[in-house]
Amino acid sequence: MNNETTDQKPKKKRKKYKKKHTGTCRYGARRDRSHIIARIFDENAKDLSYITCNEELLKLHLQFVSESPYSTSSALKKLTVPEGASKGLHPKIFDNFDKRYPCIHERWVHMVRSCLDPQYPAYKYFGAKGIYVSRDFLDSKWFCRWCLRNGLTSKLGSYDKYLLRRKKNGNYSPVNCYVTSEKELRNCKSIKQVLDSLYVVKRYEENHHPSVSYMTMYSRYYVWDWSLDDALTIEYDNHLSADQFGFSPVNFYNSVADETSCSQSTFLSRVHYSYLNGGFICRPYDMLKPEYSVSEECAKQGRLSYKQQWERNRKEQENKYNPYSDTSKSDHIVSSNNEDVSVYSYNKDFNVYSQ
């Protein structure tokens, strides 16, 4: 038996022919797509700002988004544009939109739900007022490509770049929407930006709710794209909304601060005192300067700072026990510019001073 096994000739090995994948095969198409994903996506990057700086990489991402298939399972498919706009349109979302482009996906979901979902907190400021999303922006592919071309890759709620509408009563569409950055608003290079900034400050001086500080209005108007009337007049309660529709100092500092800015603790203390000053108009990007002073800015605007108000209340308490003190001038106080300035009363509900 052993001799028979040794005398047998060894079997020839068959040659293995590798099939060339033309793309029609599912496995080949999936393998090619995985190579593209590994080449154009950087998993270590926290944001997508590096895409807009490279034109070749931007073209690959635009091509990747265009070739991505639509997802069949999405909770947003239940939302429909009402009859007043384009009837029968549903939001379209492509596969892995939330994983590959999380910042853009978060903005797109917020925009769609604000206009179409009655249970969403921001619906009463957009969808309830007849503001909807256009046919192009309902398509997640179209919106993602538009954001990549315009550099809108920052997180929702950050103070880096803003998605704004030219007409606040208009819909979200490529014609009515544009992207601006905090640096452009800070520098005010164009005449239109200067006039808009002056108009916003003037409207805030004329009419605003006592609970709405200037920075809260600033955040509502630019970050969350509210109308100016809603940003000024709607009551703000930071305990309920948790800075969702108000000013977030930490996010602002992390988004805008650079090497020449003051420390984060200094900036947060300035924000705190500006809230205590109530009607005090304070631009957040001015507070980043190291030489900034809250009391000096209050004096320029003819306002009482928190420290001056505290000293005045202390003197009033002392005069109560002194029958010979003159309290006839306790209703008004003269500022450094020899102007009669009204005193601000303390409101415990909002922890601010109101006139």
Beta strands, then each sheet from edge to edge (+ up, - down):
strand 1: 161-165
strand 2: 177-181
strand 3: 332-334
strand 4: 340-342
strand 5: 345-347
strand 6: 352-354
sheet 1: 1+ 2-
sheet 2: 3+ 4-
sheet 3: 5+ 6-
end
